[in-house]
Amino acid sequence: MYELIQTGARSFYINCPAKIGVFKIDDTRICLIDSGSDKDAGRKVRQIMDREGWSLHAIVNTHSNADHIGGNKYLQQQTGCKIYAKGVEAAFTSHPQLEPAFLYGGYPFKDLRHKFLMAPESQVCDISAMEEDTALSELEIIPLPGHFFEMIGVRTPDRTVFLADCLSSRATLDKYKVSFIYDVSSYLQTLDRVMEMEAPLFVPAHAEATDSIRDLAIYNKQCVHEIALKLLDICTIPQTFESVLKMVFDDYGLTMTFQQHVLVGSTIRSYLSWLKDEGRLTAYVEGNRMFWSVSEE
């Protein structure tokens, strides 16, 4: 764990639970693509930098989930590096209490205010400011929305592509079934774009690096449509959201915890919204409860 792996002439990744990209600007300066899950991850990154004789110029955060920005504060305090993120992701990174609040749908109780959902805050610039940072002019920013609000990927000059969380490994999907998605429609469009990409190496944050990403993207799409069909089947009889969520957990053999309730629950709400917008589900209020039901053809 935390092994430095070279992927191109100037590109590397640090193999950890959410892979951290490394772009070598010149002989001494680097840019990180994400920073790991917490202060300890930041320390391990710093040890690698010290060993290699590198200084940290900047961090580009692909999105604001805590496992991708948790090392920001430590590394910024240690090095004074700049941090860039896009739009809403920059806001969530600067104000990380927004993530558990968004997931819970209100002020999150204490059990949800922990490092897995709420990273330490860091000082972040919008990704547009990168245009003025000539050291990073060779990086290509790739929009990858869907998993989160304005998630991005990064292509380096040697054409290594860091894909963040736009797809999950087969093992993860087979085990947990429901991967976190904020916007299902955008997520599927992103997978379509990824399927057509060509590069010497793709580095997803939560899957093995590979020179061919198409098959994994197809499998992720299939899993999305499988969940959609399950929800449509569940809602052939009108259901409240909580009853839908219970059936998803039961049918997939998942174990509900506070954290899984908000993560899977938020994702299922996103599926229901997508299916309603597509005209495949309808929602109505009766007896002061909201019900979800398959649309009449």
N, C-alpha and C positions, 0 to 999 in steps of 0.2 A: 504494500500500500504506500502511496505517495512516491512511487517510482517515476522518474523523469524519462519520458519516451520521445525520441525524435521522430518526426513525421515528414519533415522536408528540410530544405537547406537552412531555413530560419524559423521553422515551426516545431513545436513540441507540445505534449500534454502531460500533465501530472495525473497519474492514474489513482483516483480516489473516488469515493461514492458519487460525487458529481464532478466529473472530469474538469480540470482547470486547464485552459489553453495557455500557451506561452508563445509570443511572437518576439523574435529577436530583432530589435530595431537596428542595432549596430553591435560592435564588439562588446559593449558593456551594458547597454540599456535594453530593458525588455518591457513588453506590455502583457499583462495578464488578461485572459478572457475568463471572467468570473474569479472568485476568490475562495471558494469552499464554504463549508457549513458553519464555521465558528472560529473563535480566537485560536484554538489549537491548530486548526487547519492553516490559519495565517502564519503561525509559528513554523509549521513544517515547510510552508512555501518559502519563508524567510531563510530557513536552513539550507534549502536547495539553492536559493539565490546566492547566499554567502559562499557556498561550496563552489559554485560556478563562476564566481566573481562578477555577478550581475547586479545592477541597480534597477529599482522599479520606477519606471517613468509614469505608467498609467495602468488603470484597470478599466476594461470595458465590460460592463455587466450585461449579459444577454437578457436578463429579466430579473425581477425583484423577489423571487422566492427565496426564503431564508437560507436554503442549502447552497445558493449561488452567490449570496452577498455577505454571508456570515463572517468572512475573513476581512471584509473591507475596512472596518474601523481600526483593527489592529495594524494592518499593513499601511493604512494611511497615516496613522500616528507614528509609526516607525520610520516611514520613508518620505512622507509629505507628498505622495503620489496624487495625481489627478484621478478622478473617477468619472466615467461617462455612462449614461443610461438614457433610454429613449422615453420621452413623454411621461405617461402615467407610471412607467417603471422607475423613472428618476424620482417621481414624487413618493412612491412606495418605499424606495430605497432611502430617501431622506427622512421619511416618516414611517418607519417599519411597523408601527402599531396599526397601520392601515390594513396590513395583510390579515391578521386574525379578526379584525373588525369586519372586513369584507367577507371573509369566509363564514363567520358566525351570523352576520346580518345585524349586528348591534355591538354594544360594548362587550368585549369578550371576557368571560369570567376567568379567574386566575389560572385554572387548569389549561387554558388555551394561550396564556401569555408566557410562552417558553421559547427556547432558541430554535426549535424545529419549525415554528410558525412566525417568530418575531426576532429578526436579527438586530444587533446593535445598529444605531443610526450612523450614517456616514455622510460626508459632504459631497454632493454629486452635481455634475454639470450635465445639461441636456446633450444628447449625442450630436446635435447640430454644431456644438462648439468644437467638435473634433476637426471641423474644416479649417480651423485656425491653428491646429496642432500639427505642424509639418512632420513631426516624427511619426505620426500615424497615418500619413496621407496614402500609404500603400495598402491599407486595410480596406476591404470592401464590406460594407454593412448590408446584410441580407434580411429583409423583413420576413418574420416567421410567426405571425400572429395566430392565436387560437388556443394554445396551451395557457398563455396568459395574455394580458391586455395588448402590449406592443413588443412582444418578444422579438429578438433579432438573432441572427447567426453572423458569423464572421468568416470571410475568405481571405487568406493570407496570400502574399505574392507568389509563394510556391504552390498555391492552389489547394492547400489543406483547408477543408471546410469544417468549421465548428458549428454544430447543429443544435446546441442547447437541448431543450426538452421537447422538440417537435415530434419525437417518436420514442417509444419505449422498446426494450428488448423483448423477444418472444418469451423468455423465461419470466420476466416481470408480468407481462400480460396474461400468461397462462396461470400464474400464481394468484395475482390480485384482481384480474379481470377488468376492473374499472380504473383507468389511469386518469389523473386530474386533467380536466379540460374546462376552460372558461367559455369559449365561443366555438361551438361545434362546427358551424358552417365555415368559419375562418380556418379552423383546424384542418378540415377536409381539403380546403383549397390549398393550404400550405403543404399537405402531404402530396397533393397532385404536382405542385411545383418541385418538391424534393424528388419525386419519382423521375423527373426529367433532368435532374442535375447530373453533371459529369465532373469528376475530380479524381486525382490520384488517391486521395484518402478523405473519408468522412469521419468526423469524431462526434458522435452523439454523446450527450452528458451521461446518459444512463443505459448505454448499450456499447458493445465492443466496436472499436474503430474498424472500418472496413473500406475496401475500394469499390464496393457495390452496395448502394443503399436501397435500390428499387424494391427488392423483395420484402425487406423489412417495412418499408413504407406501405406496401400493399397489405401486409399482414395487419398493420395498425389500422388501416382503413376498414378491413374486414371486421376487426374487433369493434369499431365504432358502430358499424351497421348491425352487428349482432346484438349489441346493447340496445340500439334503437328498436329492433324487432322485439326484444324482450319487454321493453317498456310498452310497446303497442299491445302486446299480448296481455300484460298485466292490466292495462287500462281498457280492455274489452268490457270489464265491469268497472264503473266509476270508482275512483280511488282518491283519497286524500294524499298529500305528499308524504306524510309519515308512513302511511300504509304501503305506498310505492317503495319507499326507502327500505322498509323492513323486508319486503319480498325480494328486493335486489340482494340484500345481505344474506338472506336465507337461501336463495336459489344459488348464489355463487359461493356459499360456505364461508362468508367473511365474518370477522368478529368485530362488533361495534365497540369503539372506544370514543371518548370525547373528540379526539383528533380525527379518527376515521369518520365520525358523524359529520364533521364540518367539511372534510375534504371530499368524501364520496357524496355527501349530501349536496354540496355546492355543484359538483359535476352533474348529478342527476337533475338538479334544477335547470342546469344549462341544456341538458338533453331535452327536457320537457319544453323549455322555451323554444328550442330549435324545431321540435316536432310540431308545436303549435303554430309557429311562424310558417312552417311548410304546409300547414293545413291538414296534417295527419292526426293531430290531437286537438281537442277543444277543452276549454276550462270554463267553469261556471261556479257561482256561489249559491249555496242552498243551506238553510239552517245555520247561518254564520260559519259555514265551512266551505273551503274551496275544493272542488273536485276536478280531477283530470279524467277525460274519457276519449276513446277513439272517435274521430269525426265520422259522421254519417256520410256515406257516399251519395 
